[in-house]
Amino acid sequence: MFRLPIDDALPALIDALKTRGRAVLQAPPGAGKTTRVPLAMLDAGLTDGKILMLEPRRLAARAAAQRLAETLGEVPGERVGYRIRGEAKSSRSTRIEVVTEGILTRMIQSDPDLPGIGAVLFDEFHERSLNADLGLALCLEIAGALRDDLILLAMSATLDAAPVAALMDAPIVTSQGRAFPVETRWLDKPVPKARRFEESLSDLIVQAAAETKGGMLAFLPGEGEIRRTEALLRSRLPADVTIRPLFGAMEFSAQRAAIQPEAQGRKLVLATSIAETSLTIEDIRVVIDGGRARRARFDPGSGMSRLVTERVTRAEATQRAGRAGRVAQGVSYRLWTKGEEGAQLAFPPAEIESADLAGLALELALWGAVPGDLPFLTAPNPGAYAEAQALLHMLGALDAKGRITAHGRRLAALPLHPRLAHMLELGGPEAAPLAALLADRDPIKGAPSDLLLRLEALRDARRFAQTRPYGLNRPSLERIRAEARRLKARSTKGPAQGAAALAALAYPDRIGLRRKGDAARYQLSGGKGAVMDDADPLASARLIVVTDTDGNPREARIRQAIQITESELRALFADQIVWENSCAWSKRERRVVARRQEKLGAIALDDRLWKDAPAEAVARAMLDGVRDLGLSLSDAARRFAARVALGRDGGLDLPDMSDAALLDTLEEWLLPFLSGVKTAEDWKRFDPLPALRARLDWGQMQALDTAVPGRFVTPLGREIPIDYSGEHPQIELRIQEMFGQRSHPLVGRTPLRVTLLSPARRPVQTTMDIPGFWEGSYADVRKDMKAQYPRHPWPEDPREADPTLRAKPRGQ
């Protein structure tokens, strides 16, 4: 057997597992950890139980089992077996079993002490899939509480091993990297944004084929890009180059053909990121990296996790380049410039940080735990986790206390997102095609939103292609059909229901009611809004179920939906449709609107006026109107608020009547006085002075009147309001009314700002010193006023004159 870099690290690894029962193995791509480590553990006799090795993908699991079996001179199903979704090859003699990560979770949930399992190996743990994080957390708890003999090993290509080792309380064993150097070649200038990805990558592949020798491996994000690039390359490569696609949904025979060396000529493998670390592809000396990868991300548009295309990280680019240095010196071409590399992230984020957590929340509820109970390497985001729990409550998978229900247990046993599992559980075998369809990517290109078109294509692709002007992804359709058959076999008989009713079971929060108006805008039962292209055939539908959108958080654009009738909704959700009375402020109508509505979530199936709405309900709704319209204080109310502010500044114990404080405390002071106020016009006419005065008790009012009086008594005995809204408290009155005033009027120790008016009530003088005015400029004012208003008294000494508002009788 030829040597691999990992062989030098195996003695230290086996020793760590013997003495500590767990370890973290750090070994770069190509070191041979997947092929060598399980066999070394078997040879060392570390455990009498089965060695379970987890792989993140089905293709990798099958390929790893095949290589391990070949090393032993056997075929899968003997000492080495595998289990993946829908396929298994193992026997009583199987000692090493390669499984996908979700299989481990099901095994643990069925038998928490993992009977018959002696060791669990987490291969490619650096990919940080959600299932791997959950599996490790569960295994660590099992090892601590039930199975102290359980051997645990995390194997990683590029992961920063220290945090994992600290979590596991395990030693780190490191293997050296590849034996051959790899030259990296970047683009001279960035790819133009308008240019198609496949065209640019095809050019780079043609260049690499002309400049190098040996097998080539090109990285693309998915099947669609692989097929399009393959078509572009057919006539551009030398005749001796064989193109081999490689992606997860292929037949296993085609996958093996891509992995194995060609009998003659050169090989070009067009692969997804599955070829980064999970597979060994023979005879690769050239890597062409398109710089893109697909990752699971929570998609607000579908309400589930979806694969989205993103730029690769520096760690992923390093892994990909390493594939060129396995058998000889290699070359790595990159579809980006060296300068662009600085903008790449160092490592890909853990799936738990960005994926939909509904499945995780369901598994933890089944386990009887919350995230804080388990040793997660990265804790789930509390907000995202709470949203996931809310969905499970809606689906009936959790009870009011957050505990799993019998229905939830059945959902957890199905290999589907909880939404689709709920639909399959209630809808029976008839729901299987729709569940498989909604779990996959849209198989039709260029079609309008109607989900029935997708089901039509699924039933008869040939007839659909002949009668419909839309593109079909036939491999995708075949994959969906196969999944539908598998799900149908796992489902129990349920009531016959149409596709719309089934979709509503999966998306009870996405039932849409068309809003009034010409535009095709919909209110969704979950509270959000969505909009459909006006030209879409479904745009006139009153009720729809939205199964996919573009995810816009403000108003999502509908990409996929199905029309549903009100009778179907009432049959499905009779126990959730309730009459609600509401009084609410309408910004559009600028009034309180009182309605009785028959509601399913946030949508109103029936809407009527609530004619006898209680006065208090109307008043409370009007508070929102006040917040919308803003405070509208009368002059008297504004003067009162200013007096209170001055009193507070002087040390009086009075409530805050600033605009901000008044808006914050509307319920306390305004609500009891809003009777009869329903509209913007009502509010405009409303005087809040009585409400403001009511905030002060008798003692506070007496203290305010003493310290900051509201009125000034003129020498004539008349009371006039004092305005406190300016820099100084001020009054306005006719000059004759101040005759006889020998001292300047004060508020406490603060002089009033006095504006003296002519008989025609025009300002004559503003002063804060009445005695000074009498002695000074009054003489000039008297001269002017006497000429203008000869019938009014203008004494030479106003201090000795009687105040008056009268003019002299005619003839005097």
Residue, then its C-alpha position, 0 to 999 in steps of 0.5 A: m500500500f502506497r504511503l499517504p501524508i496521514d500515515d505519519a500521524l496515525p500512531a499519535l492519533i491512535d494513542a490519543l484515542k486509546t488514552r483519552g477516548r477522543a481527539v481532533l485530527q487536523a489534516p489538509p485535503g489529500a492527506g488521506k484521513t478519510t481512507r486511512v483513519p477508520l481502518a487504522m482504528l479497526d486494526a488497533g482494536l480500539t472498540d468492539g462496537k461499530i465505527l460510524m463515520l459521518e460524511p456531509r454528502r451522499l456522494a462522499a459517503r458512498a465513495a468513501a465506503q467504496r474506497l475503504a472496502e476496496t482497500l480491504g479487497e471487498v465490496p461495500g456491505e461486508r466489513v465496510g458498509y454505508r447508509i444514506r437517504g434511500e439506500a443502504k449496504s451493510s450486514r452483520s459483519t459490517r464494522i465500519e459504516v459510513v453514513t450521512e450526518g442526518i442518519l446519526t441524528r435519527m439513530i440517536q433520537s431512536d436509541p440515545d445510548l447508541p447500542g452497538i456503536g463504539a466510535v463516531l468519526f465526524d469527517e470534514f467537520h470544517e464544513r460546519s453543517l448544521n447536522a454535524d454541529l448537532g450530532l457532535a453536541l448530542c454525542l458529547e452529551i451522550a458520552g458524558a451521561l450515558r456512554d463514557d466508552l464512546i470514542l469521538l473524533a472530529m476530522s478537519a481539513t482547514l478548521d481552526a482546531a483549538p475551539v473544537a478541541a476545547l469543546m471536546d476536551a480533546p488533544i489535537v493531532t496534526s498531519q502534514g500537507r501535500a507533498f507537491p507544490v501548486e502554482t497559483r495563477w490569477l486573472d490579470k483583470p476582473v471579469p466584466k460584471a455583464r459577462r456570464f459566469e459560464e463564458s468566463l470560466s469556459d475561456l479559463i478552462v480552454q486556456a488551462a488545457a492549452e498550457t498544462k498537462g494531466g487531469m483537470l478539475a473545475f469548480l462550479p456552484g451547481e448542476g445548472e452551471i456545470r451543464r451550461t459550461e459543458a455545452l460551451l466546451r464541447s467544440r473548444l477542447p482537444a479531442d483527447v479531453t473527456i468531460r466528466p460532470l460531477f454533482g450530488a444528484m447524478e447516478f452513482s455510475a456517472q459519479r464513479a466515472a468522474i472519480q476514476p482515472e481515464a483509460q486514455g487521454r485527459k479528463l476534465v471534471l466539472a464539479t461542485s464543491i463536493a470535490e473540495t475535500s469529500l472526494t478523492i479524484e484520481d490523476i488531477r494536476v490542474v484546478i480551475d476555480g470559478g470562485r463560487a459555492r452554494r451554501a444553505r441559507f435561510d431563505p425568507g422567500s421560501g420560509m426554508s433553507r435554500l442553497v444560495t450562490e456566494r463567493v468562496t472563502r480563502a480557506e475554500a480556495t486553498q482546499r480547491a487548489g490542493r487538489a492539484g498537488r496530490v500526485a505531482q506538481g500542479v497548477s491552480y487557475r483562479l477566476w479572479t484577480k489577486g487584488e480581489e482575493g483580499a475581499q474574500l472571507a477567511f472561512p465559510p460561516a457555520e451553517i447554524e449561523s445562517a440556516d433555517l433553524a426549524g429542523l434544529a428546534l424540532e430535534l431539540a424539542l424531541w431530545g427534550a432540551v434547549p440550545g443552552d443545554l447542549p455543548f454547541l460549538t456555535a450557539p444558535n441565534p436566539g432570535a432565529y431560534a425563537e422564529a423557528q419555535a413560533l413556526l413549530h407552534m403554528l404547525g402543532a409540533l410544539d405545545a404551549k410550553g414548548r414541548i414536542t407534541a405527538h404530531g411533532r414526533r411524527l414530523a421529526a421522523l420524516p426527512l423533510h423540513p417541518r413545513l413539508a413534513h406537516m403537509l405530508e403527515l396531514g395530506g397523506p400520499e397525495a401530498a408527496p409530489l408537492a412535498a418533493l417539488l417544494a423541497d427542490r429548486d423550481p424545475i421550470k424556467g420562464a413560467p409565471s407563478d402558478l404552482l399548478l404548472r410545476l405539478e403539471a410538468l411533474r405529471d407529464a413532462r413530455r406533454f408539458a414540453q409540447t404544449r407549454p412555452y417554458g423551459l424544463n430542467r429534466p434532471s431536476l424533474e427526475r430527481i423530484r419524481a424519485e423523491a416523491r416516490r420515496l415520500k409516498a412510500r413513507s406516508t400514511k393514508g390521509p384525506a384527499q385534498g387539492a394542491a392548494a389546500l396542501a400548500a396551505l397546510a405547509y404555509p399557513d402563514r403565507i395565505g394571501l388576501r388581495r388588497k383593494g386597488d389595481a395593483a396585485r398586492y397581498q396581505l399575508s396571514g402571517g402579517k407580511g405583505a407581498v406583491m405579484d407581477d400585474a401581468d401574472p395570470l394569478a394577479s386577479a386571484r382574491l386568495i392565494v397561498v404563496t410558496d416562494t418569494d424573492g425574500n424582500p423584507r418590506e414587500a416581497r415579490i411573489r415567485q410561486a403561488i397557487q390560488i385557493t378558495e375561501s371554502e377550502l380555507r374554512a375547511l382547513f382552518a375552521d378552528q383558527i378563523v375568529w371574529e375580532n373587533s378592532c378600533a384603529w387609527s387609519k393614517r390613510e383616512r385620518r380617522v379612527v376606523a371601528r370594524r368587526q372582522e372575521k380573521l385568519g391570522a392577519i387577513a380578514l375574510d369578512d369585514r364590517l363596520w363596528k357601529d356600537a364600538p365602546a367609547e374607550a376603545v375609540a379613544r384608545a385608537m385615537l391615541d395612535g392618531v395623536r401620535d400620528l398627527g402630533l400634539s396640537l396645543s391651544d395657545a392657552a394649553r401652550r402657556f400652561a405647559a410653559r408655566v409648569a416647565l418654569g415651575r419645575d425649573g424653580g424646584l416645584d414637584l410638577p409633572d413633565m409637560s414637554d412635548a416628548a413627555l406628553l407624547d410618552t404619557l398620552e394614556e395617563w393624561l389625555l385618554p379620559f378627555l378624548s370622548g367624541v374625538k375620532t378624526a383629524e378635524d376633531w383633534k384640530r378643534f380639541d383643547p387639551l388645556p383641561a386635560l393638562r390642568a387635571r394632571l395637577d392636584w389642588g396643592q400643586m395648582q396652588a403652588l404653581d399659581t403662587a410661584v408662576p401665576g397664570r395671569f397679571v392683574t392690571p392697575l384697572g383690576r383686569e386679569i390678562p394671561i401671562d405668556y411663558s413660551g418665550e425667553h421671558p414671561q410676557i404680557e401685552l396691554r394698552i398703555q393707558e391701562m398701566f397708568g398709575q403703575r409705579s413699580h415694574p410687575l414681577v413673577g416671583r423675582t423675574p420681571l415681566r416683559v411688558t409690551l405696551l399697545s396703542p389704542a389701536r392695539r399696535p405695539v408702542q414700546t416693549t420694556m422690562d422697566i416701567p418706572g424707567f419708561w415713565e421717566g424716559s421715553y414716555a414723553d416722546v411716545r406721548k407726543d406721537m400718541k397725542a397727535q394720533y389719538p387726541r381723544h385718549p388721555w395722555p397725562e404728563d405724569p402717568r404715575e399719578a394718572d388713573p388707568t383707563l380704557r376709555a376715550k374722552p367724550r366728543g367735544q372735550 
